Amino acid sequence: MRARPDWRTGHRTEALYFRLFKTDGTDLGTLDGVESCTLDGSIFADVRWTGRLSWSGTTAIPWRDVLVQPWYQVQGGGAWPLGMFYCRSPKTTRTDTTPLAADVTLYDATLRLGADWTSQPAPVSIPAGAGIASTVTTRLQAAGISKYAITPTSKTLSAPLVYETGDSEAKILNGLLAAAGYWSVHADPYGVILGEPYVDPSTRVPSWEFPEGGDLSVAGEEWDLEADDFQVWNRLSGITRAVDPAVPITYTANLDTLAPWSPHTQAKRGMVITGATMRDVDAADLPALKAIVDRALLDQASVAERITITHPWLDKVQLGDVVTWWADGEARRYAIEKQSLSLELGMLVTSVGRRVA
């Protein structure tokens, strides 16, 4: 077992504070008066992180025009931002003209790309041959996003992308990114919009290991394992959408190759269970198609086993991270897909992961 910093596995002296910014990024200092705050994250959501904040005070806060950034600090360990959030306050308690309390809903920076803010006034068509990274960058700039980091790629669209009136900017950007084999657009804890290549979780190096008992175990004694393996595919095919005279690209993923450890492989089930072919996939090339189909097969297969654990906040256990979980003498790997946390001292996190190895 490798050595780990003491604060992650032992006693920690911690603090929570909240920074306030104008929506243009101007620092307004510390936000006082926060009584409680909860955050919920999911890699499947268009807005990955949302939350609820309760505030009280006597100086009105223009919630619509500010951003809130919670911070978690550990003495001798460091300080980490937990997100940069837009605020919506549908309810404020007042006495005459004095604000006393407000319930605030929080949304991370991808809210700016959602349907409520970027519903397209007319159909959108992006031609075949368009550079994916450059098109994403141009559209972000046009949407007024100044803080972004899109991993460069030379990939181009193999067929046009067409979107209807009313579609959101996020839907368009995610279609472009998927064609390159990237993650959906999301925001980092500083409010920077990211576009990054998707990496198969089975190939990622685990960022944290939860041992089975002992002094280094930081997870709660109770944990949930969900397993539903009634009908799990072990083969899935995909075909790209192509414009004549181009020939569509085809690819078939096999669970036996991608996840030989899985109990749902053809070798272990003794039969082939094939999912419905993915047709008209927007993928720039074979590697992009492979990434899309592999991910779809692994996502479907891993639905059969998910783990829910509770643990102290850890900088190395975040959405998208892969962790090693030991139980009954066996090490299994899980990709963290959802998290919930209540921002209070002794901050505990509930993490949900799907098995990837």
ZIKA-V486536 format. One record per residue. RES is the residue in one small letter. PHI is phi in radians with two decimals (NA if undefined). PSI is psi in whole degrees, 0 to 359 (NA if undefined). NEAR is the number of other C-alpha atoms within 12 Angstrom. Layout:
BEGIN
((RES PHI PSI NEAR) (RES PHI PSI NEAR))
END
This chain:
BEGIN
((m NA 128 12) (r -1.29 153 9) (a -1.25 148 12) (r -2.30 154 20) (p -1.02 141 19) (d -1.03 322 17) (w -1.11 333 23) (r -1.34 333 31) (t -2.04 354 24) (g -2.27 212 19) (h -1.19 142 18) (r -2.40 140 23) (t -1.78 117 20) (e -2.16 164 25) (a -2.60 152 22) (l -2.17 137 31) (y -2.61 165 29) (f -2.25 129 34) (r -1.73 148 30) (l -2.10 135 32) (f -2.34 152 29) (k -1.25 161 23) (t -1.18 346 27) (d -1.53 2 17) (g 1.73 355 24) (t -1.11 127 14) (d -1.32 123 17) (l -1.80 5 21) (g 1.61 200 17) (t -1.44 138 18) (l -1.57 111 29) (d -1.60 160 23) (g 1.64 5 25) (v -1.30 121 30) (e -1.67 328 24) (s -2.80 157 28) (c -2.75 135 33) (t -2.21 147 31) (l -2.26 143 34) (d -2.32 131 34) (g -2.24 147 35) (s -2.64 133 28) (i -1.23 348 27) (f -1.57 345 20) (a -1.46 146 25) (d -1.06 320 29) (v -1.86 104 34) (r -1.04 319 38) (w -2.10 130 38) (t -2.31 172 36) (g -2.97 180 36) (r -2.33 135 32) (l -2.28 132 37) (s -1.88 131 30) (w -2.32 148 31) (s -2.44 149 25) (g 3.02 184 21) (t -2.07 357 19) (t -1.91 120 18) (a -1.04 138 23) (i -1.87 125 32) (p -1.38 75 22) (w -0.91 322 29) (r -1.08 333 21) (d -1.89 16 20) (v -2.28 164 31) (l -2.08 142 38) (v -1.98 133 49) (q -2.19 103 41) (p -1.25 146 39) (w -2.25 143 30) (y -2.04 127 34) (q -2.18 138 28) (v -2.15 125 28) (q -1.06 125 17) (g 1.41 356 15) (g -1.94 315 22) (g 2.47 186 20) (a -2.37 140 21) (w -2.33 133 28) (p -1.30 146 23) (l -1.86 6 41) (g 2.49 160 38) (m -2.08 119 41) (f -2.14 136 45) (y -1.32 153 37) (c -2.13 139 36) (r -2.29 125 28) (s -2.12 89 26) (p -1.34 347 17) (k -2.43 123 19) (t -2.30 128 25) (t -1.54 133 21) (r -2.34 155 16) (t -2.09 112 11) (d 0.96 248 9) (t -1.88 9 11) (t -1.75 120 16) (p -1.22 134 21) (l -1.94 323 23) (a -2.74 153 26) (a -2.55 142 32) (d -1.80 120 28) (v -2.05 131 35) (t -1.66 136 30) (l -1.94 141 37) (y -2.39 136 39) (d -1.28 179 41) (a -1.12 341 40) (t -1.24 351 45) (l -0.94 326 34) (r -1.08 343 35) (l -1.84 1 35) (g -1.37 174 29) (a -1.10 328 21) (d -1.16 334 15) (w -1.91 337 19) (t -2.31 33 27) (s -1.07 125 23) (q -1.22 130 24) (p -1.33 349 15) (a -2.72 164 14) (p -1.01 149 17) (v -2.11 130 22) (s -2.23 126 21) (i -1.96 120 26) (p -1.28 157 20) (a -1.05 143 26) (g 1.61 352 24) (a -1.17 137 25) (g -1.19 128 26) (i -1.21 307 40) (a -1.10 317 36) (s -1.17 324 26) (t -1.20 318 33) (v -1.05 314 42) (t -1.06 314 29) (t -1.07 319 20) (r -1.24 324 28) (l -1.09 316 31) (q -1.09 318 20) (a -1.14 332 15) (a -1.45 3 27) (g 1.47 15 20) (i -1.56 118 28) (s -1.79 341 21) (k -1.88 104 27) (y -2.66 159 28) (a -2.54 103 25) (i -1.87 119 32) (t -1.08 124 24) (p -1.06 147 21) (t -2.67 146 26) (s -1.57 2 17) (k -1.18 145 29) (t -2.18 163 31) (l -1.22 133 39) (s -1.50 344 35) (a -2.62 157 33) (p -1.11 150 30) (l -1.90 130 35) (v -2.19 132 22) (y -2.21 153 25) (e -1.60 162 18) (t -0.97 133 18) (g 1.70 344 20) (d -1.15 148 26) (s -1.47 161 30) (e -1.10 324 39) (a -1.06 320 39) (k -1.09 318 32) (i -1.17 312 38) (l -1.08 320 42) (n -1.19 327 36) (g -1.12 318 36) (l -1.11 312 49) (l -1.13 322 42) (a -1.09 324 40) (a -1.11 336 46) (a -1.67 358 43) (g 1.37 35 40) (y -1.82 165 37) (w -1.10 160 32) (s -1.13 156 36) (v -1.09 138 44) (h -2.68 173 43) (a -2.04 147 39) (d -1.57 176 29) (p -1.16 352 30) (y -1.77 4 28) (g 1.51 12 35) (v -1.44 129 25) (i -1.39 128 38) (l -1.98 145 35) (g -2.33 109 37) (e -2.31 149 27) (p -1.05 139 28) (y -1.34 134 29) (v -2.04 126 23) (d -0.92 122 29) (p -1.06 335 33) (s -1.21 344 33) (t -1.78 355 18) (r -1.38 145 20) (v -1.33 127 21) (p -0.99 137 26) (s -1.56 345 24) (w -2.73 151 35) (e -2.18 124 32) (f -1.71 102 38) (p -1.28 164 26) (e -1.54 97 22) (g 1.26 187 18) (g 1.51 175 14) (d -1.16 335 17) (l -1.59 0 23) (s -1.39 121 25) (v -1.93 357 31) (a -1.47 154 34) (g -1.14 158 21) (e -1.18 331 17) (e -1.67 136 15) (w -2.62 155 20) (d -1.93 140 20) (l -2.16 121 20) (e -1.90 125 18) (a -2.36 120 20) (d -2.36 98 16) (d -2.04 31 21) (f -1.07 313 14) (q -2.49 101 21) (v -2.17 127 31) (w -1.19 150 35) (n -2.19 9 40) (r -2.61 141 35) (l -2.67 136 35) (s -1.99 155 32) (g -2.43 148 34) (i -2.31 130 29) (t -1.32 157 34) (r -1.51 130 28) (a -2.38 154 26) (v -1.80 131 19) (d -0.92 140 11) (p -1.64 13 9) (a -1.09 145 12) (v -1.67 130 15) (p -1.04 147 24) (i -1.59 138 28) (t -2.12 152 28) (y -2.75 142 27) (t -2.15 127 31) (a -1.72 140 33) (n -2.15 130 32) (l -1.13 330 41) (d -1.05 328 29) (t -1.49 317 20) (l -1.32 323 33) (a -2.53 69 32) (p -1.05 341 21) (w -1.30 341 22) (s -1.14 141 31) (p -1.30 0 29) (h -1.88 10 37) (t -1.17 162 31) (q -1.06 322 24) (a -1.08 323 20) (k -1.57 329 17) (r -1.46 336 20) (g 1.35 15 12) (m -2.75 158 18) (v -1.68 128 20) (i -2.10 112 27) (t -1.85 130 25) (g -1.37 162 25) (a -1.06 133 18) (t -0.99 133 21) (m -1.41 111 28) (r -1.82 156 22) (d 0.93 44 24) (v -1.31 131 37) (d -1.48 98 42) (a -2.38 135 42) (a -1.22 328 41) (d -2.79 182 31) (l -1.08 316 26) (p -1.02 321 25) (a -1.18 317 36) (l -1.08 316 38) (k -1.02 316 38) (a -1.06 320 36) (i -1.20 312 42) (v -1.24 317 40) (d -0.99 315 38) (r -1.10 318 35) (a -1.11 318 34) (l -1.18 315 39) (l -1.17 321 40) (d -1.06 315 33) (q -1.17 318 29) (a -1.19 324 41) (s -1.37 348 40) (v -1.00 335 30) (a -1.17 340 26) (e -2.49 116 31) (r -2.30 149 32) (i -2.11 142 34) (t -2.13 122 30) (i -2.30 155 32) (t -2.05 134 29) (h -2.72 161 32) (p -1.09 156 36) (w -1.04 133 36) (l -2.30 131 40) (d -1.14 340 24) (k -1.71 6 24) (v -2.21 87 35) (q -2.19 171 39) (l -0.94 133 37) (g 1.56 344 34) (d -1.25 154 35) (v -1.88 132 34) (v -2.15 157 38) (t -1.77 130 33) (w -2.10 124 37) (w -1.73 132 22) (a -2.70 135 22) (d 0.95 35 10) (g 1.36 7 10) (e -2.04 138 13) (a -1.72 125 20) (r -2.16 152 30) (r -1.90 138 35) (y -2.30 138 43) (a -1.63 127 43) (i -1.30 120 37) (e -1.91 331 35) (k -2.45 149 33) (q -2.54 147 39) (s -2.35 138 33) (l -2.58 146 32) (s -1.85 122 30) (l -1.41 91 33) (e -2.63 160 25) (l -1.05 142 22) (g 1.38 27 21) (m -0.91 118 28) (l -1.80 148 24) (v -2.13 135 33) (t -1.77 119 34) (s -1.99 138 37) (v -2.01 126 37) (g -2.24 151 41) (r -1.87 145 39) (r -1.24 135 37) (v -2.21 351 43) (a -2.94 NA 33))
END
